[in-house]
Amino acid sequence: MPAAIITTDDLFEFKIELLEEIRQLLMEKAVGERNRTWLRSKDVMRLLKISHGTLQNLRNNGTIPSHKIEGLIFYDAHEIDRILIDNRTV
């Protein structure tokens, strides 16, 4: 098998391409996070048909991730959808 010769120019070009791909992936991730929909506790309780106490238990044991900002609790709608899909019964 013949050996391939890699020059510094080849490495530099590879570096530029790699950095561009990383930048593109980070941009896509940032755009996706900006489009997040946040739900309040009452919305999650209505969606899951659960009581406030049950929601608090699910939050405390880590089943449902939440974010608390100045006393208000928010839930990522995509996470709630994922939980519903992961726990569905056939």
PyMOL Python script that loads the backbone (N, CA, C, O; Angstrom):
from pymol import cmd

cmd.read_pdbstr("""\
ATOM      1  N   MET A   1       0.848  -1.170   0.000  1.00  0.00           N
ATOM      2  CA  MET A   1       0.000   0.000   0.000  1.00  0.00           C
ATOM      3  C   MET A   1       0.898   1.239   0.000  1.00  0.00           C
ATOM      4  O   MET A   1       1.743   1.393   0.882  1.00  0.00           O
ATOM      5  N   PRO A   2       0.721   2.111  -0.974  1.00  0.00           N
ATOM      6  CA  PRO A   2       1.571   3.291  -1.045  1.00  0.00           C
ATOM      7  C   PRO A   2       1.248   4.275   0.091  1.00  0.00           C
ATOM      8  O   PRO A   2       0.099   4.411   0.512  1.00  0.00           O
ATOM      9  N   ALA A   3       2.282   4.943   0.564  1.00  0.00           N
ATOM     10  CA  ALA A   3       2.116   5.926   1.635  1.00  0.00           C
ATOM     11  C   ALA A   3       1.618   7.241   1.051  1.00  0.00           C
ATOM     12  O   ALA A   3       2.065   7.666  -0.015  1.00  0.00           O
ATOM     13  N   ALA A   4       0.699   7.875   1.748  1.00  0.00           N
ATOM     14  CA  ALA A   4       0.186   9.175   1.316  1.00  0.00           C
ATOM     15  C   ALA A   4       1.008  10.268   1.986  1.00  0.00           C
ATOM     16  O   ALA A   4       1.309  10.201   3.178  1.00  0.00           O
ATOM     17  N   ILE A   5       1.355  11.253   1.211  1.00  0.00           N
ATOM     18  CA  ILE A   5       2.141  12.361   1.742  1.00  0.00           C
ATOM     19  C   ILE A   5       1.183  13.507   2.060  1.00  0.00           C
ATOM     20  O   ILE A   5       0.437  13.981   1.203  1.00  0.00           O
ATOM     21  N   ILE A   6       1.231  13.928   3.309  1.00  0.00           N
ATOM     22  CA  ILE A   6       0.363  15.021   3.755  1.00  0.00           C
ATOM     23  C   ILE A   6       1.238  16.242   4.004  1.00  0.00           C
ATOM     24  O   ILE A   6       2.199  16.191   4.771  1.00  0.00           O
ATOM     25  N   THR A   7       0.890  17.326   3.349  1.00  0.00           N
ATOM     26  CA  THR A   7       1.666  18.557   3.499  1.00  0.00           C
ATOM     27  C   THR A   7       1.025  19.445   4.562  1.00  0.00           C
ATOM     28  O   THR A   7      -0.095  19.197   5.008  1.00  0.00           O
ATOM     29  N   THR A   8       1.751  20.474   4.951  1.00  0.00           N
ATOM     30  CA  THR A   8       1.198  21.431   5.919  1.00  0.00           C
ATOM     31  C   THR A   8       0.005  22.171   5.324  1.00  0.00           C
ATOM     32  O   THR A   8      -0.922  22.546   6.041  1.00  0.00           O
ATOM     33  N   ASP A   9       0.034  22.378   4.012  1.00  0.00           N
ATOM     34  CA  ASP A   9      -1.119  23.010   3.359  1.00  0.00           C
ATOM     35  C   ASP A   9      -2.355  22.119   3.462  1.00  0.00           C
ATOM     36  O   ASP A   9      -3.464  22.610   3.678  1.00  0.00           O
ATOM     37  N   ASP A  10      -2.160  20.799   3.305  1.00  0.00           N
ATOM     38  CA  ASP A  10      -3.277  19.859   3.455  1.00  0.00           C
ATOM     39  C   ASP A  10      -3.849  19.927   4.868  1.00  0.00           C
ATOM     40  O   ASP A  10      -5.066  19.950   5.053  1.00  0.00           O
ATOM     41  N   LEU A  11      -2.965  19.959   5.858  1.00  0.00           N
ATOM     42  CA  LEU A  11      -3.407  20.036   7.251  1.00  0.00           C
ATOM     43  C   LEU A  11      -4.145  21.341   7.530  1.00  0.00           C
ATOM     44  O   LEU A  11      -5.159  21.350   8.229  1.00  0.00           O
ATOM     45  N   PHE A  12      -3.638  22.437   6.986  1.00  0.00           N
ATOM     46  CA  PHE A  12      -4.286  23.729   7.176  1.00  0.00           C
ATOM     47  C   PHE A  12      -5.678  23.734   6.549  1.00  0.00           C
ATOM     48  O   PHE A  12      -6.631  24.232   7.147  1.00  0.00           O
ATOM     49  N   GLU A  13      -5.792  23.184   5.354  1.00  0.00           N
ATOM     50  CA  GLU A  13      -7.092  23.104   4.676  1.00  0.00           C
ATOM     51  C   GLU A  13      -8.067  22.233   5.475  1.00  0.00           C
ATOM     52  O   GLU A  13      -9.243  22.568   5.609  1.00  0.00           O
ATOM     53  N   PHE A  14      -7.563  21.112   6.004  1.00  0.00           N
ATOM     54  CA  PHE A  14      -8.394  20.233   6.827  1.00  0.00           C
ATOM     55  C   PHE A  14      -8.878  20.967   8.075  1.00  0.00           C
ATOM     56  O   PHE A  14     -10.037  20.845   8.473  1.00  0.00           O
ATOM     57  N   LYS A  15      -7.976  21.729   8.682  1.00  0.00           N
ATOM     58  CA  LYS A  15      -8.331  22.499   9.877  1.00  0.00           C
ATOM     59  C   LYS A  15      -9.450  23.496   9.569  1.00  0.00           C
ATOM     60  O   LYS A  15     -10.403  23.615  10.339  1.00  0.00           O
ATOM     61  N   ILE A  16      -9.340  24.198   8.469  1.00  0.00           N
ATOM     62  CA  ILE A  16     -10.359  25.178   8.077  1.00  0.00           C
ATOM     63  C   ILE A  16     -11.703  24.484   7.859  1.00  0.00           C
ATOM     64  O   ILE A  16     -12.731  24.972   8.327  1.00  0.00           O
ATOM     65  N   GLU A  17     -11.706  23.363   7.160  1.00  0.00           N
ATOM     66  CA  GLU A  17     -12.948  22.624   6.914  1.00  0.00           C
ATOM     67  C   GLU A  17     -13.565  22.125   8.219  1.00  0.00           C
ATOM     68  O   GLU A  17     -14.778  22.204   8.409  1.00  0.00           O
ATOM     69  N   LEU A  18     -12.732  21.617   9.106  1.00  0.00           N
ATOM     70  CA  LEU A  18     -13.211  21.100  10.385  1.00  0.00           C
ATOM     71  C   LEU A  18     -13.815  22.216  11.239  1.00  0.00           C
ATOM     72  O   LEU A  18     -14.885  22.044  11.822  1.00  0.00           O
ATOM     73  N   LEU A  19     -13.136  23.345  11.309  1.00  0.00           N
ATOM     74  CA  LEU A  19     -13.660  24.478  12.070  1.00  0.00           C
ATOM     75  C   LEU A  19     -14.979  24.984  11.492  1.00  0.00           C
ATOM     76  O   LEU A  19     -15.874  25.374  12.241  1.00  0.00           O
ATOM     77  N   GLU A  20     -15.103  24.979  10.188  1.00  0.00           N
ATOM     78  CA  GLU A  20     -16.346  25.410   9.544  1.00  0.00           C
ATOM     79  C   GLU A  20     -17.490  24.461   9.888  1.00  0.00           C
ATOM     80  O   GLU A  20     -18.608  24.906  10.149  1.00  0.00           O
ATOM     81  N   GLU A  21     -17.219  23.161   9.889  1.00  0.00           N
ATOM     82  CA  GLU A  21     -18.251  22.188  10.254  1.00  0.00           C
ATOM     83  C   GLU A  21     -18.671  22.350  11.709  1.00  0.00           C
ATOM     84  O   GLU A  21     -19.858  22.272  12.026  1.00  0.00           O
ATOM     85  N   ILE A  22     -17.710  22.575  12.590  1.00  0.00           N
ATOM     86  CA  ILE A  22     -18.022  22.783  14.011  1.00  0.00           C
ATOM     87  C   ILE A  22     -18.859  24.045  14.184  1.00  0.00           C
ATOM     88  O   ILE A  22     -19.840  24.044  14.928  1.00  0.00           O
ATOM     89  N   ARG A  23     -18.478  25.119  13.501  1.00  0.00           N
ATOM     90  CA  ARG A  23     -19.230  26.371  13.577  1.00  0.00           C
ATOM     91  C   ARG A  23     -20.666  26.168  13.113  1.00  0.00           C
ATOM     92  O   ARG A  23     -21.598  26.680  13.733  1.00  0.00           O
ATOM     93  N   GLN A  24     -20.848  25.430  12.033  1.00  0.00           N
ATOM     94  CA  GLN A  24     -22.183  25.165  11.494  1.00  0.00           C
ATOM     95  C   GLN A  24     -23.022  24.369  12.493  1.00  0.00           C
ATOM     96  O   GLN A  24     -24.197  24.676  12.694  1.00  0.00           O
ATOM     97  N   LEU A  25     -22.434  23.356  13.118  1.00  0.00           N
ATOM     98  CA  LEU A  25     -23.157  22.562  14.115  1.00  0.00           C
ATOM     99  C   LEU A  25     -23.558  23.407  15.318  1.00  0.00           C
ATOM    100  O   LEU A  25     -24.668  23.269  15.834  1.00  0.00           O
ATOM    101  N   LEU A  26     -22.667  24.271  15.762  1.00  0.00           N
ATOM    102  CA  LEU A  26     -22.988  25.145  16.894  1.00  0.00           C
ATOM    103  C   LEU A  26     -24.099  26.129  16.544  1.00  0.00           C
ATOM    104  O   LEU A  26     -24.954  26.420  17.381  1.00  0.00           O
ATOM    105  N   MET A  27     -24.093  26.639  15.326  1.00  0.00           N
ATOM    106  CA  MET A  27     -25.152  27.555  14.883  1.00  0.00           C
ATOM    107  C   MET A  27     -26.501  26.846  14.859  1.00  0.00           C
ATOM    108  O   MET A  27     -27.505  27.406  15.299  1.00  0.00           O
ATOM    109  N   GLU A  28     -26.530  25.610  14.345  1.00  0.00           N
ATOM    110  CA  GLU A  28     -27.775  24.846  14.296  1.00  0.00           C
ATOM    111  C   GLU A  28     -28.297  24.576  15.698  1.00  0.00           C
ATOM    112  O   GLU A  28     -29.502  24.649  15.940  1.00  0.00           O
ATOM    113  N   LYS A  29     -27.398  24.266  16.616  1.00  0.00           N
ATOM    114  CA  LYS A  29     -27.797  24.007  18.002  1.00  0.00           C
ATOM    115  C   LYS A  29     -28.359  25.273  18.635  1.00  0.00           C
ATOM    116  O   LYS A  29     -29.373  25.218  19.332  1.00  0.00           O
ATOM    117  N   ALA A  30     -27.718  26.407  18.403  1.00  0.00           N
ATOM    118  CA  ALA A  30     -28.179  27.670  18.976  1.00  0.00           C
ATOM    119  C   ALA A  30     -29.557  28.042  18.445  1.00  0.00           C
ATOM    120  O   ALA A  30     -30.404  28.511  19.205  1.00  0.00           O
ATOM    121  N   VAL A  31     -29.792  27.843  17.163  1.00  0.00           N
ATOM    122  CA  VAL A  31     -31.099  28.146  16.576  1.00  0.00           C
ATOM    123  C   VAL A  31     -32.163  27.231  17.170  1.00  0.00           C
ATOM    124  O   VAL A  31     -33.268  27.681  17.472  1.00  0.00           O
ATOM    125  N   GLY A  32     -31.839  25.960  17.339  1.00  0.00           N
ATOM    126  CA  GLY A  32     -32.789  25.016  17.925  1.00  0.00           C
ATOM    127  C   GLY A  32     -33.151  25.387  19.348  1.00  0.00           C
ATOM    128  O   GLY A  32     -34.311  25.258  19.737  1.00  0.00           O
ATOM    129  N   GLU A  33     -32.187  25.846  20.134  1.00  0.00           N
ATOM    130  CA  GLU A  33     -32.452  26.219  21.516  1.00  0.00           C
ATOM    131  C   GLU A  33     -33.276  27.491  21.597  1.00  0.00           C
ATOM    132  O   GLU A  33     -34.057  27.652  22.534  1.00  0.00           O
ATOM    133  N   ARG A  34     -33.125  28.394  20.648  1.00  0.00           N
ATOM    134  CA  ARG A  34     -33.919  29.617  20.646  1.00  0.00           C
ATOM    135  C   ARG A  34     -35.384  29.331  20.369  1.00  0.00           C
ATOM    136  O   ARG A  34     -36.254  30.106  20.765  1.00  0.00           O
ATOM    137  N   ASN A  35     -35.665  28.223  19.690  1.00  0.00           N
ATOM    138  CA  ASN A  35     -37.035  27.880  19.335  1.00  0.00           C
ATOM    139  C   ASN A  35     -37.718  27.027  20.396  1.00  0.00           C
ATOM    140  O   ASN A  35     -38.790  26.478  20.142  1.00  0.00           O
ATOM    141  N   ARG A  36     -37.129  26.907  21.561  1.00  0.00           N
ATOM    142  CA  ARG A  36     -37.719  26.108  22.627  1.00  0.00           C
ATOM    143  C   ARG A  36     -39.014  26.731  23.111  1.00  0.00           C
ATOM    144  O   ARG A  36     -39.164  27.952  23.158  1.00  0.00           O
ATOM    145  N   THR A  37     -39.940  25.862  23.467  1.00  0.00           N
ATOM    146  CA  THR A  37     -41.187  26.303  24.062  1.00  0.00           C
ATOM    147  C   THR A  37     -41.153  25.907  25.529  1.00  0.00           C
ATOM    148  O   THR A  37     -40.871  24.756  25.865  1.00  0.00           O
ATOM    149  N   TRP A  38     -41.437  26.850  26.383  1.00  0.00           N
ATOM    150  CA  TRP A  38     -41.414  26.606  27.819  1.00  0.00           C
ATOM    151  C   TRP A  38     -42.831  26.543  28.353  1.00  0.00           C
ATOM    152  O   TRP A  38     -43.694  27.326  27.956  1.00  0.00           O
ATOM    153  N   LEU A  39     -43.063  25.602  29.260  1.00  0.00           N
ATOM    154  CA  LEU A  39     -44.376  25.410  29.864  1.00  0.00           C
ATOM    155  C   LEU A  39     -44.298  25.726  31.347  1.00  0.00           C
ATOM    156  O   LEU A  39     -43.266  25.520  31.986  1.00  0.00           O
ATOM    157  N   ARG A  40     -45.405  26.230  31.888  1.00  0.00           N
ATOM    158  CA  ARG A  40     -45.519  26.447  33.328  1.00  0.00           C
ATOM    159  C   ARG A  40     -46.092  25.185  33.951  1.00  0.00           C
ATOM    160  O   ARG A  40     -46.551  24.288  33.243  1.00  0.00           O
ATOM    161  N   SER A  41     -46.064  25.115  35.281  1.00  0.00           N
ATOM    162  CA  SER A  41     -46.541  23.933  36.004  1.00  0.00           C
ATOM    163  C   SER A  41     -47.985  23.598  35.661  1.00  0.00           C
ATOM    164  O   SER A  41     -48.318  22.432  35.450  1.00  0.00           O
ATOM    165  N   LYS A  42     -48.852  24.616  35.603  1.00  0.00           N
ATOM    166  CA  LYS A  42     -50.272  24.352  35.318  1.00  0.00           C
ATOM    167  C   LYS A  42     -50.454  23.716  33.939  1.00  0.00           C
ATOM    168  O   LYS A  42     -51.334  22.876  33.752  1.00  0.00           O
ATOM    169  N   ASP A  43     -49.623  24.116  32.974  1.00  0.00           N
ATOM    170  CA  ASP A  43     -49.710  23.537  31.628  1.00  0.00           C
ATOM    171  C   ASP A  43     -49.296  22.068  31.640  1.00  0.00           C
ATOM    172  O   ASP A  43     -49.929  21.230  30.997  1.00  0.00           O
ATOM    173  N   VAL A  44     -48.221  21.761  32.382  1.00  0.00           N
ATOM    174  CA  VAL A  44     -47.733  20.380  32.461  1.00  0.00           C
ATOM    175  C   VAL A  44     -48.749  19.506  33.190  1.00  0.00           C
ATOM    176  O   VAL A  44     -48.998  18.372  32.783  1.00  0.00           O
ATOM    177  N   MET A  45     -49.341  20.034  34.276  1.00  0.00           N
ATOM    178  CA  MET A  45     -50.348  19.261  35.020  1.00  0.00           C
ATOM    179  C   MET A  45     -51.547  18.943  34.132  1.00  0.00           C
ATOM    180  O   MET A  45     -52.070  17.829  34.161  1.00  0.00           O
ATOM    181  N   ARG A  46     -51.977  19.922  33.345  1.00  0.00           N
ATOM    182  CA  ARG A  46     -53.113  19.712  32.442  1.00  0.00           C
ATOM    183  C   ARG A  46     -52.747  18.717  31.341  1.00  0.00           C
ATOM    184  O   ARG A  46     -53.544  17.840  31.008  1.00  0.00           O
ATOM    185  N   LEU A  47     -51.563  18.849  30.784  1.00  0.00           N
ATOM    186  CA  LEU A  47     -51.119  17.980  29.700  1.00  0.00           C
ATOM    187  C   LEU A  47     -50.990  16.533  30.157  1.00  0.00           C
ATOM    188  O   LEU A  47     -51.410  15.616  29.451  1.00  0.00           O
ATOM    189  N   LEU A  48     -50.411  16.327  31.338  1.00  0.00           N
ATOM    190  CA  LEU A  48     -50.187  14.977  31.842  1.00  0.00           C
ATOM    191  C   LEU A  48     -51.349  14.451  32.686  1.00  0.00           C
ATOM    192  O   LEU A  48     -51.370  13.283  33.074  1.00  0.00           O
ATOM    193  N   LYS A  49     -52.321  15.336  32.965  1.00  0.00           N
ATOM    194  CA  LYS A  49     -53.479  14.980  33.802  1.00  0.00           C
ATOM    195  C   LYS A  49     -53.017  14.469  35.165  1.00  0.00           C
ATOM    196  O   LYS A  49     -53.405  13.390  35.612  1.00  0.00           O
ATOM    197  N   ILE A  50     -52.170  15.282  35.813  1.00  0.00           N
ATOM    198  CA  ILE A  50     -51.652  14.931  37.132  1.00  0.00           C
ATOM    199  C   ILE A  50     -51.880  16.100  38.089  1.00  0.00           C
ATOM    200  O   ILE A  50     -52.127  17.230  37.666  1.00  0.00           O
ATOM    201  N   SER A  51     -51.792  15.807  39.380  1.00  0.00           N
ATOM    202  CA  SER A  51     -51.978  16.836  40.403  1.00  0.00           C
ATOM    203  C   SER A  51     -50.670  17.598  40.635  1.00  0.00           C
ATOM    204  O   SER A  51     -49.602  17.216  40.157  1.00  0.00           O
ATOM    205  N   HIS A  52     -50.803  18.686  41.384  1.00  0.00           N
ATOM    206  CA  HIS A  52     -49.629  19.489  41.719  1.00  0.00           C
ATOM    207  C   HIS A  52     -48.619  18.663  42.515  1.00  0.00           C
ATOM    208  O   HIS A  52     -47.414  18.753  42.279  1.00  0.00           O
ATOM    209  N   GLY A  53     -49.115  17.855  43.461  1.00  0.00           N
ATOM    210  CA  GLY A  53     -48.234  17.013  44.271  1.00  0.00           C
ATOM    211  C   GLY A  53     -47.475  15.991  43.442  1.00  0.00           C
ATOM    212  O   GLY A  53     -46.288  15.755  43.666  1.00  0.00           O
ATOM    213  N   THR A  54     -48.169  15.383  42.479  1.00  0.00           N
ATOM    214  CA  THR A  54     -47.511  14.406  41.602  1.00  0.00           C
ATOM    215  C   THR A  54     -46.436  15.081  40.760  1.00  0.00           C
ATOM    216  O   THR A  54     -45.347  14.536  40.584  1.00  0.00           O
ATOM    217  N   LEU A  55     -46.742  16.261  40.244  1.00  0.00           N
ATOM    218  CA  LEU A  55     -45.754  16.996  39.453  1.00  0.00           C
ATOM    219  C   LEU A  55     -44.538  17.333  40.312  1.00  0.00           C
ATOM    220  O   LEU A  55     -43.400  17.227  39.854  1.00  0.00           O
ATOM    221  N   GLN A  56     -44.779  17.737  41.549  1.00  0.00           N
ATOM    222  CA  GLN A  56     -43.671  18.057  42.444  1.00  0.00           C
ATOM    223  C   GLN A  56     -42.821  16.815  42.712  1.00  0.00           C
ATOM    224  O   GLN A  56     -41.593  16.898  42.731  1.00  0.00           O
ATOM    225  N   ASN A  57     -43.464  15.669  42.918  1.00  0.00           N
ATOM    226  CA  ASN A  57     -42.713  14.422  43.123  1.00  0.00           C
ATOM    227  C   ASN A  57     -41.877  14.070  41.897  1.00  0.00           C
ATOM    228  O   ASN A  57     -40.716  13.683  42.027  1.00  0.00           O
ATOM    229  N   LEU A  58     -42.461  14.203  40.706  1.00  0.00           N
ATOM    230  CA  LEU A  58     -41.735  13.903  39.465  1.00  0.00           C
ATOM    231  C   LEU A  58     -40.551  14.852  39.281  1.00  0.00           C
ATOM    232  O   LEU A  58     -39.490  14.456  38.801  1.00  0.00           O
ATOM    233  N   ARG A  59     -40.751  16.091  39.666  1.00  0.00           N
ATOM    234  CA  ARG A  59     -39.680  17.081  39.576  1.00  0.00           C
ATOM    235  C   ARG A  59     -38.581  16.773  40.603  1.00  0.00           C
ATOM    236  O   ARG A  59     -37.394  16.828  40.283  1.00  0.00           O
ATOM    237  N   ASN A  60     -38.982  16.451  41.828  1.00  0.00           N
ATOM    238  CA  ASN A  60     -38.010  16.187  42.897  1.00  0.00           C
ATOM    239  C   ASN A  60     -37.171  14.940  42.637  1.00  0.00           C
ATOM    240  O   ASN A  60     -35.985  14.909  42.966  1.00  0.00           O
ATOM    241  N   ASN A  61     -37.788  13.901  42.041  1.00  0.00           N
ATOM    242  CA  ASN A  61     -37.012  12.675  41.800  1.00  0.00           C
ATOM    243  C   ASN A  61     -36.284  12.697  40.453  1.00  0.00           C
ATOM    244  O   ASN A  61     -35.628  11.721  40.086  1.00  0.00           O
ATOM    245  N   GLY A  62     -36.398  13.803  39.719  1.00  0.00           N
ATOM    246  CA  GLY A  62     -35.633  13.967  38.485  1.00  0.00           C
ATOM    247  C   GLY A  62     -36.281  13.392  37.241  1.00  0.00           C
ATOM    248  O   GLY A  62     -35.675  13.393  36.170  1.00  0.00           O
ATOM    249  N   THR A  63     -37.520  12.893  37.369  1.00  0.00           N
ATOM    250  CA  THR A  63     -38.206  12.343  36.194  1.00  0.00           C
ATOM    251  C   THR A  63     -38.499  13.440  35.180  1.00  0.00           C
ATOM    252  O   THR A  63     -38.356  13.239  33.974  1.00  0.00           O
ATOM    253  N   ILE A  64     -38.911  14.600  35.678  1.00  0.00           N
ATOM    254  CA  ILE A  64     -39.209  15.740  34.811  1.00  0.00           C
ATOM    255  C   ILE A  64     -38.231  16.860  35.150  1.00  0.00           C
ATOM    256  O   ILE A  64     -38.302  17.426  36.241  1.00  0.00           O
ATOM    257  N   PRO A  65     -37.317  17.190  34.231  1.00  0.00           N
ATOM    258  CA  PRO A  65     -36.385  18.287  34.496  1.00  0.00           C
ATOM    259  C   PRO A  65     -37.111  19.631  34.470  1.00  0.00           C
ATOM    260  O   PRO A  65     -38.049  19.826  33.698  1.00  0.00           O
ATOM    261  N   SER A  66     -36.672  20.545  35.313  1.00  0.00           N
ATOM    262  CA  SER A  66     -37.308  21.862  35.375  1.00  0.00           C
ATOM    263  C   SER A  66     -36.249  22.932  35.589  1.00  0.00           C
ATOM    264  O   SER A  66     -35.102  22.647  35.933  1.00  0.00           O
ATOM    265  N   HIS A  67     -36.671  24.167  35.372  1.00  0.00           N
ATOM    266  CA  HIS A  67     -35.802  25.324  35.571  1.00  0.00           C
ATOM    267  C   HIS A  67     -36.566  26.324  36.420  1.00  0.00           C
ATOM    268  O   HIS A  67     -37.716  26.646  36.122  1.00  0.00           O
ATOM    269  N   LYS A  68     -35.932  26.818  37.476  1.00  0.00           N
ATOM    270  CA  LYS A  68     -36.575  27.773  38.363  1.00  0.00           C
ATOM    271  C   LYS A  68     -35.923  29.130  38.176  1.00  0.00           C
ATOM    272  O   LYS A  68     -34.709  29.277  38.320  1.00  0.00           O
ATOM    273  N   ILE A  69     -36.748  30.123  37.853  1.00  0.00           N
ATOM    274  CA  ILE A  69     -36.266  31.480  37.647  1.00  0.00           C
ATOM    275  C   ILE A  69     -37.139  32.409  38.481  1.00  0.00           C
ATOM    276  O   ILE A  69     -38.337  32.544  38.230  1.00  0.00           O
ATOM    277  N   GLU A  70     -36.532  33.045  39.466  1.00  0.00           N
ATOM    278  CA  GLU A  70     -37.220  33.975  40.357  1.00  0.00           C
ATOM    279  C   GLU A  70     -38.514  33.387  40.911  1.00  0.00           C
ATOM    280  O   GLU A  70     -39.550  34.053  40.929  1.00  0.00           O
ATOM    281  N   GLY A  71     -38.449  32.156  41.356  1.00  0.00           N
ATOM    282  CA  GLY A  71     -39.601  31.513  41.979  1.00  0.00           C
ATOM    283  C   GLY A  71     -40.570  30.857  41.012  1.00  0.00           C
ATOM    284  O   GLY A  71     -41.471  30.139  41.445  1.00  0.00           O
ATOM    285  N   LEU A  72     -40.412  31.083  39.726  1.00  0.00           N
ATOM    286  CA  LEU A  72     -41.290  30.466  38.723  1.00  0.00           C
ATOM    287  C   LEU A  72     -40.609  29.222  38.163  1.00  0.00           C
ATOM    288  O   LEU A  72     -39.408  29.231  37.890  1.00  0.00           O
ATOM    289  N   ILE A  73     -41.382  28.156  37.997  1.00  0.00           N
ATOM    290  CA  ILE A  73     -40.831  26.899  37.489  1.00  0.00           C
ATOM    291  C   ILE A  73     -41.267  26.712  36.042  1.00  0.00           C
ATOM    292  O   ILE A  73     -42.448  26.828  35.715  1.00  0.00           O
ATOM    293  N   PHE A  74     -40.298  26.423  35.183  1.00  0.00           N
ATOM    294  CA  PHE A  74     -40.548  26.221  33.764  1.00  0.00           C
ATOM    295  C   PHE A  74     -40.077  24.831  33.350  1.00  0.00           C
ATOM    296  O   PHE A  74     -39.130  24.283  33.915  1.00  0.00           O
ATOM    297  N   TYR A  75     -40.762  24.274  32.350  1.00  0.00           N
ATOM    298  CA  TYR A  75     -40.450  22.949  31.820  1.00  0.00           C
ATOM    299  C   TYR A  75     -40.293  23.073  30.314  1.00  0.00           C
ATOM    300  O   TYR A  75     -41.055  23.784  29.660  1.00  0.00           O
ATOM    301  N   ASP A  76     -39.311  22.385  29.771  1.00  0.00           N
ATOM    302  CA  ASP A  76     -39.082  22.366  28.331  1.00  0.00           C
ATOM    303  C   ASP A  76     -40.130  21.457  27.684  1.00  0.00           C
ATOM    304  O   ASP A  76     -40.221  20.278  28.026  1.00  0.00           O
ATOM    305  N   ALA A  77     -40.913  21.992  26.760  1.00  0.00           N
ATOM    306  CA  ALA A  77     -41.981  21.226  26.111  1.00  0.00           C
ATOM    307  C   ALA A  77     -41.426  20.001  25.388  1.00  0.00           C
ATOM    308  O   ALA A  77     -42.084  18.961  25.344  1.00  0.00           O
ATOM    309  N   HIS A  78     -40.235  20.110  24.827  1.00  0.00           N
ATOM    310  CA  HIS A  78     -39.632  18.967  24.130  1.00  0.00           C
ATOM    311  C   HIS A  78     -39.321  17.837  25.109  1.00  0.00           C
ATOM    312  O   HIS A  78     -39.456  16.663  24.766  1.00  0.00           O
ATOM    313  N   GLU A  79     -38.906  18.190  26.323  1.00  0.00           N
ATOM    314  CA  GLU A  79     -38.642  17.178  27.351  1.00  0.00           C
ATOM    315  C   GLU A  79     -39.931  16.478  27.764  1.00  0.00           C
ATOM    316  O   GLU A  79     -39.938  15.262  27.960  1.00  0.00           O
ATOM    317  N   ILE A  80     -41.014  17.224  27.898  1.00  0.00           N
ATOM    318  CA  ILE A  80     -42.306  16.633  28.262  1.00  0.00           C
ATOM    319  C   ILE A  80     -42.750  15.673  27.160  1.00  0.00           C
ATOM    320  O   ILE A  80     -43.223  14.574  27.448  1.00  0.00           O
ATOM    321  N   ASP A  81     -42.601  16.081  25.904  1.00  0.00           N
ATOM    322  CA  ASP A  81     -42.940  15.198  24.777  1.00  0.00           C
ATOM    323  C   ASP A  81     -42.104  13.923  24.812  1.00  0.00           C
ATOM    324  O   ASP A  81     -42.623  12.829  24.589  1.00  0.00           O
ATOM    325  N   ARG A  82     -40.812  14.064  25.093  1.00  0.00           N
ATOM    326  CA  ARG A  82     -39.920  12.907  25.153  1.00  0.00           C
ATOM    327  C   ARG A  82     -40.347  11.957  26.268  1.00  0.00           C
ATOM    328  O   ARG A  82     -40.342  10.740  26.083  1.00  0.00           O
ATOM    329  N   ILE A  83     -40.709  12.500  27.408  1.00  0.00           N
ATOM    330  CA  ILE A  83     -41.157  11.674  28.534  1.00  0.00           C
ATOM    331  C   ILE A  83     -42.431  10.925  28.162  1.00  0.00           C
ATOM    332  O   ILE A  83     -42.575   9.744  28.480  1.00  0.00           O
ATOM    333  N   LEU A  84     -43.352  11.607  27.492  1.00  0.00           N
ATOM    334  CA  LEU A  84     -44.594  10.952  27.067  1.00  0.00           C
ATOM    335  C   LEU A  84     -44.307   9.809  26.096  1.00  0.00           C
ATOM    336  O   LEU A  84     -44.901   8.737  26.206  1.00  0.00           O
ATOM    337  N   ILE A  85     -43.412  10.033  25.161  1.00  0.00           N
ATOM    338  CA  ILE A  85     -43.079   8.999  24.173  1.00  0.00           C
ATOM    339  C   ILE A  85     -42.350   7.834  24.834  1.00  0.00           C
ATOM    340  O   ILE A  85     -42.645   6.673  24.554  1.00  0.00           O
ATOM    341  N   ASP A  86     -41.395   8.146  25.715  1.00  0.00           N
ATOM    342  CA  ASP A  86     -40.620   7.092  26.381  1.00  0.00           C
ATOM    343  C   ASP A  86     -41.472   6.223  27.296  1.00  0.00           C
ATOM    344  O   ASP A  86     -41.152   5.053  27.507  1.00  0.00           O
ATOM    345  N   ASN A  87     -42.549   6.774  27.840  1.00  0.00           N
ATOM    346  CA  ASN A  87     -43.359   6.049  28.815  1.00  0.00           C
ATOM    347  C   ASN A  87     -44.711   5.598  28.268  1.00  0.00           C
ATOM    348  O   ASN A  87     -45.600   5.228  29.036  1.00  0.00           O
ATOM    349  N   ARG A  88     -44.867   5.627  26.963  1.00  0.00           N
ATOM    350  CA  ARG A  88     -46.153   5.209  26.393  1.00  0.00           C
ATOM    351  C   ARG A  88     -46.312   3.692  26.500  1.00  0.00           C
ATOM    352  O   ARG A  88     -45.334   2.945  26.541  1.00  0.00           O
ATOM    353  N   THR A  89     -47.554   3.269  26.544  1.00  0.00           N
ATOM    354  CA  THR A  89     -47.854   1.835  26.585  1.00  0.00           C
ATOM    355  C   THR A  89     -48.570   1.454  25.304  1.00  0.00           C
ATOM    356  O   THR A  89     -49.255   2.269  24.686  1.00  0.00           O
ATOM    357  N   VAL A  90     -48.400   0.215  24.926  1.00  0.00           N
ATOM    358  CA  VAL A  90     -49.007  -0.266  23.677  1.00  0.00           C
ATOM    359  C   VAL A  90     -50.249  -1.048  23.997  1.00  0.00           C
ATOM    360  O   VAL A  90     -50.917  -1.545  23.091  1.00  0.00           O
TER     361      VAL A  90
END
""", "prot")
cmd.dss("prot")
cmd.show_as("cartoon", "prot")
cmd.util.cbc("prot")
cmd.orient("prot")
